[in-house]
Amino acid sequence: MTTVDIFAWIVLVILTLSTVAVIVFLAMLPGMIATKRNHPWAQAVTVGGWVTLLLGFALWPIVLIWAYVDVPRASNAEIAS
């Protein structure tokens, strides 16, 4: 093996690992946002983020929007009446 071959393998391994890291981070992102924002369905958003990993990120934008949108909770005055 020449030095160029070794360098090519190193570059290939680094690119593969960084691609996997970015994909895992993108799958985790909606769940992290929902948890940080105290979303009422944070666990469902987290699962949705990981499910989109299996679907090729086709629904990932919808799950990301869902992480930011939460339903306003009813106040005590609304519950009492």
N, C-alpha and C positions, 0 to 999 in steps of 0.2 A: 504494500500500500504506500502510495506517495503521500506527501504532506497535503496536497490539494484534496485527496480523497478523505483524509482524516478531517480536514477543515469542513468539507462538504457534509460529512456525517454529523459533526458537531452542530452546524447550522441547521440541519434537518431536525435533529433532536430538540434544539432550542425552539424552533418554529412550531413543532408539534406540541411541545409542552405549553408554550404560550397560547396557542390556539385553544387547547383544552382548558386552560385557566380562564380565558376570556369567556368561553361558552359556559363554564360553571358559574362564573361571576354574573353573567347575564341571566342565568336561570335563578340565581339567588336574589337578584336585585329587587323584583317586585315584593317579595316577602320581607326583605329588610326594610323597605320603604313603608310597607303597611304596618309592620311592628313598631317602627319608630313613630309613626303618626297615630298610634293607638286605634287602628282600624278595627271596627267591630268584627270583621271576618278576616282577620290577619292570617289565620291558619289556612283558610281556603285560598287566599291569594298566594300564599307560599306554595301550596300544592299545585295551584294553577301555573305558577312559574316553572315548576319542575316538569309538569305534564307537557308544557310547550316545548321542552327540550326534546321529548319524544316525537313531537309533531313537526319538528324542524323550525321552530319559532314562528309558525304561521299565525298563532293567536297571541303571541307575546305582547304586541302593542295594546291589545285589549286588556290583558292582565295588568300591564303597567298602568294604564288609565284607571283600572279598578283599584289599584293600590292607592291612588291619590283621591278617589271619590269615596266619600263615606256618607252614610245616611245620618242626618241629624237625629239625635236621640230626643225623645219626648221629655219635656221638663216636668217637674213634680206638679206644677199647676195644671198642665194639660192632662196628666194622669188622674188627678183628683176630680176633675169636672166631667 
